[in-house]
Amino acid sequence: MMMTTLTRRRFHWSLWAVPLGLLLAGGATHVVLMLLPAPADLDLARTQTSAGGSFVATVAPGDLAIDRQMTWQFDIKDAQGAPIAASALRVDGGMPLHGHGLPSQPSAPQSLGGTLYEVGGIRFSMPGWWVVKVHRATPDGDDIAEFNFLM
Ligand SMILES: [Cu+2]
């Protein structure tokens, strides 16, 4: 009777050892990533030219806050300085060192007239390095302008 109890207890431990180990290893990797500092030469400029050069975007994020839905304004013009159809634009983002996106789904950009657009539903959920990306759909795929934020 005693032996059976001991064996059963040992069996339970071995059952937990693998998932527990994986959990700890996964957690440790995440902690190491979280501790990595953002690049020292991070470009914090609020005006950025897209990687493909098809547009220039300026962001006016207003008051930055953690864990609050924010509505931001963007000035976005094509290479000729003209507005871009709002339907060709979208915004997303995330934390490059943590491998996760925004905890929210930003709304579709709304034209405020001219080259001004408004995007709601932008949220940061923790301190650290965040990237917010403006995508412009083009026949050759998305052209993207990136903004860095240190929270
Ligand atoms: Cu994170």
Boltz pocket constraint, residues with backbone or C-beta under 6 A from the ligand:
constraints:
  - pocket:
      binder: B
      contacts: [[A, 95], [A, 98], [A, 100], [A, 126], [A, 127], [A, 128]]
      max_distance: 6.0
